[in-house]
Amino acid sequence: MVKPDFEKKEIEGEVTITCKVVKTENQNFIQIDLQEPLIIDHLILNVKTKLKFEQKGNVCQIDLEDNKFELNSKFKLHFIYHGKPREAIRAPWDGGWVWSKDKLGRPFVSVACQGLGASSWYPCKDYQGDEPDNGANLTIIVPDSLVAVGNGNLISKVKSQNPKTEQQTTLNTQPQTVYTWYVKNPINNYNIIPSIGNYINISDTFQGEKGILDLNYWVLDYNKEKAEEQFQQVKPMLKAFEYWFGPYPFYEDGYKLVEAPHLGMEHQSAIAYGNNYMNGYRGRDLSGSGWGLKWDFIIIHESGHEWFANSITTKDIADMWVHEGFTNYSEVLFTDFFYGKEAGNDYCYGLRKNIANDKPIIGVYGVNNEGSGDMYYKASNMIHGIRNALNDDEKFRQMLRKMNQVFYHQTVTTQQIEQFLIEETGLDLQKTFDQYLRTTQIPTLEYYFKGRRLFTRFTNCIDDFTMPITILPKAKTITPITKWKKNRLNKKNKEWFTKEHIERLYLLNLVNVPKP
């Protein structure tokens, strides 16, 4: 439960965490995270026993010395807390509460805390590798002039008169409404988000692979007509993504877009939307190809995260390329689905100008370090290269669908994803992953012709780097290595291995190709 004070920018809250004992050794204390300056007032075990605890910095150490639990038993920790949570300055990138107002001067409030951590506003086990197995409830108490939206389904809405005191502000003296939302599926802590404003609801349904999916759009009242027009893109998006990735992963919780006072975020089953009801990324095409202006970036990108980030979640934020690389590539696949493969190729190629090559994509493990922003565009282009090396789009599609079956609602590591792709493609991709995820080098493909023979090699790369590349769909796949390698061309495919076609391969593979 959370009750915000909009004038003081403070919150009061209560959190109940159900814990399961998986080890019986070292039960003297348990750690729960809560970031300063929030303060825990009381901690109660199983509704009846007060526990000793100590807040040190951003953690709370709970004394369990007098309470022993058997293996596989469960117990509940109930926290009562309050304080002034960190305020976001540049949401969603820096994280925290967003205490905003709409254009009519009314409260318009939400939270964005990916990376910063959910413990920035409520007590939790702030670890991405462990999600609540049975979902979560979120209760939000607001003045009855406002509407509060959370993840999943609304299970209750109750009005409650708030007694007046001399200290209370105008908003706080209004009658209160208590909204309770319920998420049935596992959900990562950073995805559990309250959104508060003068919302109205637009509802619809989508006939998907698993049946009827409820669609709900919560938008500020004066944006109803804009939303009804712009959000027509949702059903085509779901159609394309279910084709490529399999069923939407959270049918039981529905699909929502919730207007937000920031650009957007992939909050599970309640995607934050703040793209001003325009196509592109705030009206511009990140690829420069023109295709990115055909659709709304936040609707497409953040919805792609429902498969990659929300259903398939990395245990460590250092592996966020799994979230952002595949989701960035979902933009390519959406473009491909509706505008053709060449359009998808052009869009993907256009994104490369955003690659910084500043540091490796994979960050440092165990210290909440997410690595380079190249997890978006460089990782996406690496996936594009794997697709073209496979040279079989139907096999590639079935692989993505299987990936979403095998790792459905799970937390994973980079190694699991790499091994899965190696096994499913049948390609030796380990060096590909090491090159693009763990270094900043972009390989150079050098080549020359001698008769019917094409000689190739990779330079500017790790030792023994190799990667299958397909120059054009009708050409055979070749696999250059770091030494000169002979590729014999027969009469059937020689016409596809001209210098012009070799030089075009950079459209499909993230490699440098020197001019002859």
N, C-alpha and C positions, 0 to 999 in steps of 0.2 A: 504494500500500500504506500502511496505517496500523495502528500498534500502540499502543493506549492504555495508560497506567499509571493505574489507577483510584484509587490512593491519592494519588499526587503530582499527579493531574490534568494530566498531561503526555502528549505523543504523540511517537512516532518515526515517520517516514514517508519514502516514496520515491515520486516522481512522474516519469513519462515522458511528455513532450509531443511529438507528431509535428507538425512545422511544414512549411508549404509556402511557397515563395518566390513572392510575387505581384508584387514589384518588385525590381529589381536596384540601384536607387539607394540611397545612404545606408545601406549595410550595416555600418556601423561598430559598432553595438550594437543590442541588442534589450532590451525591457523586459518583465519578468514581475513579477506582483504577489504579495507575501506580507506579511501584516500583522504588525507587532510584537506580542509579543516573540519570535516564531518565528525560528529561525536556520537558514540554509542552510549545511550543512557542506561539501558537495562538489557540483560541477556538471560533468557529463561530456557531451561531444558524441559522438553516434553510438557510445556504449558504450566508446570508447577514448581520447578526447582530453579532458584536463581544461581547462576554460575559466576565464578570469579573470572575476570578477564583483565587484560592490560593492553591498551593501545600504544603501539610504538611506531611512530611514523605512519606509514600507510598500511600497517597490518595490525590485526587484533589476535593476540595469543590467549586462548581459552584454556583455563585450568580444568582438566578432567581427572585429576588425581583421585577424587572420591567417587568417580562414576566409571565403572568398568562395563564393557559391552561384549557380548558374545559374537563370534564370527557370524556374518550375514544378518545380524540384527539391525534394526533401524531405530533412529532417534531423531528428534526435531530440535533445532535451535531457532529460537524466536528473538529477533533483534528489534529494539526500539531505539531510534536514532534521530538526530536532527542536525541542522547546520546550513552553511552557505556553500553549496557545491561549486566546483570550478565552473567558471563561465567561459563559453567558447568565444573567441575573438574572431576567428575565421573558419567557422564551421562549413563543411564537415571535416576539414583537414586537421585542425588543432584539437578539437574535441571539447565537450562539456555541455552545460545547459545553454540553450539559446533563448534568452529572454527578449523576445521581439514584440513588435506591434504590427497589426495589419494596417492597410492604408486608411482605415477609419479610426485608427488610434486604439483599437481593442487588443487585449493580450493575444499573442500568437507565439506559442512556446513549444519547444521540443528539446530533444537531446541527441547528440551525435558523439559516440565515444569509442569507435573502432580504433584500436591502437592504444589510445589512452586507457581504455578498460572500463568495464561496467562498474567497478569499485569506485569510480569517480563520483557515483551518485547513490549506490546502495551496497550493503554488505553482501559479499559473495565469494565464492572460490573463483578468483579471477584468472582462470586458466583455460585457454582456448581448446585444449585437448579433452576437456570433460564437460559434457553438456547434460542438463537435467533429462533423465531418461523418460520421464512422464510429462514433459512440457512444463508450463508455468502459468500462474494466474497473475494478472496485473490489475490492481485496484487504484483508481485515480479519483481524488476528491477535488471538485472544482465548484466555483459559484455557478448557480443554475443558468446564468446568462451565457455560459460557455459549454462546449462539448469536448469530451476527452475520448481519444481514440487510442487503442492499444493493439497488440498483435492478436491474431486469431479471431475468435468469435465473441461478440458481446453476449454475456450470459446474464447480466443484471444491470439495471439502472434504477437507483433508488434516491428519492429526494429526502434531504435531511436538514431540518432547520438548525442553523448555527447560532447559538446564543450570543447576544451582543455584549461587548465589554468596551471600556473606555479606550483600551489600547488597540483595538482592532481597526483596520482600515475599511474603506467603503466596500471594496470587493469582498473582504472577509466577513462583513456583516450580512451579506446576502445569504439567502437559503442555499444550501449546498446540494450538489448532485453527486452521487457515488456511482461511478462506472466500473464494472468489473469485466475484464476480458480474459479469455482462456485460450491458451495454445496447447493443443493435444500432442503435437510432435516434439521431438527433441529440438532444442533451440539454444544457440550460443548466447552467452550473457550479454554481449554487446549489441545483440539484435533486439533485446527487450526494451521497448522505447515508448514513453508516453508522448502523445501529441495533443495539444490543447489550442482551441481556437473557436471561432464562430463558424463551425462546420455545418454543411448539409451533406446528405448522403445520396449518391446516385448508384443504383444497384442494377445488376445485369447478370447473365449467366453465359457460360461457354460450354459447348458440347465437346469435351475432350476425350482423350484415350481411356480415362478411367471413369467416364460418365459426366455428370453435370458438375461444373466448377462454379461456385458462387464468386461473382465479381462485385466489389464495392469500392466506390471512389468517394473519399471524404475530402471535400474542397471548401474553401471559404465561400460564404453565401453569394458574394458578388461575382464569383468566377464560375458559376454553374454552367452558363452557356459555353464559355471557352472550354471547360472540361468535357462537356458532352461532345464537342467537336474533336478536341485533341485526343481524347482517350479512346476514340474509335480505333486507334492503332493497337490497342491491347489484344484484341482477338487475333488479328494477323500475326502479332508477335508470338502468342501462345501456339498458334498453328505451326509456325516455323520452328519454334524451339522444341515442341513435342515431336516434330518430324526428326529433328537432328539428335535430340538428347533423351527422348522418351517422355513419359507422363510428367506433368508438373508435380513436384515432389511433396506438395502439402495440400492435397485436395480437402482433407478433413478441416483444415484451418482457413480455407478460402484464399483468394487473391485480392489484395487491396493496394490502391494508390492513395497516399495520404499527403495532402498539400503540406509543405514544410517551409519554415523560414530560412532555409538554406538550400543549396543546390540539389542534394539528394543523397540517399544511402540505401543499401540493400537490406533494410530491416525486414526480417523474415515474415512473410504473409502481410506485411504492412509497409510497403516500400515508400520511403520518403521521396516526395516529388517537389522540386522547386525550379523547374526549367522554364517558367514563365509562359507555358503553353505555346512553345514555338519548336520548330524542328531544328536539328543540329544540336550542338553543345552551346547553349545560350545564343543560338542563332548563327553559329559558325560550324564549318565542317572541319573536324580535327584531321582529316586525311587530305584535304585540299583537292580531292578527286571530284567533288560535286555530289557523290552518292550519299555522303553523310548529311546532306540537307533534305533528303527524301523522307527522313524519319526522326522522331524525337529521341535524342541520345539517352536521356534519363529513363524513359520507358523501356527502351531496348537493353541498355547496358545493365541497369540495376535489376531488371527482371531476369537477365541471364545469370545473375548471382544466386537466384533461387536454386539453380542446379549446382553452380560452382561457387561455394563459400557457405551457403546455408544448408544444403543437403550434404555435399562433399566439403568438409571443413578441415583445414590443416591443423595439426596439433600445435605447431609452433608458428608464430607470425613470420619467422624467417622464410617460410615456404609459401608466402602469399602469392607467388607466381601461379600456383595452382588455381587460386581464386581469380586473380586479375588477368592472367594470360589466357585462360580458357574463356573468361567472360568477355575480354576484348575480342577474342576470336568469334564469339557469338555474334558480334556486330557484323563480321565478315560473312558468317553463315546466314544471317538474316538478309543481308544484301544479296547474297548468292541466291537464296530461296525465291525472292520476289523479282530480282532484276537480272539474274543470270550469272554464270560463273565468271565471265570476264569482268563484270561489275564488281564482284567480290574480290577478284584479283587486284583490280585497280584500287579499291578501297584499302586493302591490306598493304599494298605497296606504298600507298600514300601516307600511311601511318608511320613509315620508317623515318621520316624527317624528324619525328619526335623522340627518337632514340638518343640517349645522352652518352652511353658507354662510359659512365662515370665510375661505376663500381659494380661488382658482381650482383646479379639478380637475387641470389640466395643470400640472406643476411646471416648474422651471427646467432647461433642457437643458444637458447636458454637465457637470453637477456632482453627479450622483447624488442628485437631489432629486425626490421622488415626488409632490409636490403634496398637495392636501387629501384627507382620508379620505372626502370626498364622492364619491370615485371609485367607491365601492360603491353607495350608495343613490340618490344624485342621478343618476349616470350610468345606473344601472339604470332609473330612472323616465324618463330621456330616451329610452332605447331603447324603453320601453313606449309613450311618446308617438309615436315613429316607427312602431311597429307599428300603432297605432290610426289614425294619419294615413294609412297605407297601406290600412287597412280591408280587408285580404285576407290572412287567416291562412295560407292555403296558399302564397301568394306570399312571405309573410314567412318561412315555414318553408324553402321552397326557396332563399331568399336566404341564410339561415344555413348551410344545407348547402353551397351553392356557395362561401360564404366560407371554409368549412373545406376545400374542395377547392383553391381558388385559392391560399390562404396556408398550405397543408399543410406542416408542419415548416419554417416560414420565420420569419425575424425581420422585423418591419414597423415602420412609423411611423404616427402618428395620421393623417397626410395620406393615406396609402394606404387606411386603413380608412374614413375619411370619404368619399373619392372613390368607393370601391367601393359604399358605401351609397347615395350620391347616384345613381350610375349604375343600380344594381339596383332601387331604388324608383321612379326617375323623378321624384322630388320634389326641390324646391330646399331642401336641408337645411343649406347652409353656414352660414346665419345661426343655425340651431338649434344647431349645434356651437359656433359662436363664443359664443353666449349662455350655454349651459349648461356648457361645458368651460373657458371662458376668462374668465368673470365670476362674481360671486357673486349677481347679481340673479335673482330669480324674476319673470318677466313677469306682469303683471296684464292680464286680458282684460276690457275694459269693453264694455258693450253696452246697447242699448235697442231697443224695437220701435216701428214706425210702420206701422200697417196690416199688410200682408203682408211688409213689409220688416224685416229684422233688420240693425241697424247695429252694427258691431264695430270695435274697435281695440286694439292692445297698448300698454301704458305700462310704465314701470319696466324698460326694456330698452335694448339697444344701438340705434344708429341703423339704420333700415330693417329692423328685425327682422321676420321673418315665419315662421310655422310652420303647416302644415296641421293642422287638428284635426277629428276626427270625434266628434260628440256622442254618438251611439248607433249601433250597427251598421246600423240601417235608415235612418239619416239620411245625407244627402250630406255630403261633406267641404267645409268652408269654410276659407279661408285669410286670416285677419285680417292687417293690416299696422299700421304705427304711426300712420296717419291713419284717420279714420272711413271705413269702407267699407260700401257697401250690399250686402246679400245678399237677393235676392228669393226668397220662399218660395212654391212652388206648392201646389196643393191636395193633391197626393200626399204631400208631406213636411211640410206645415205642422204637422200634429199632433205631429211629432217635434221641433219647434223651439219648444216651450213654455218658459216661464221655468224650470219645474221641471227640464226636461231640460238646459237650458243650465247650470243650477247644479250638475248632476251631472257635468259634463264633467271636473271636477277629479279624478274617480276614474280617468280615463284619461290625463290630461295634466298635467304638472307646471306648472300656472299658478295664479295667484290669481284668484278670481272674486268681486268685491264683491257684497254683497247688494243687491237692487233697492231 
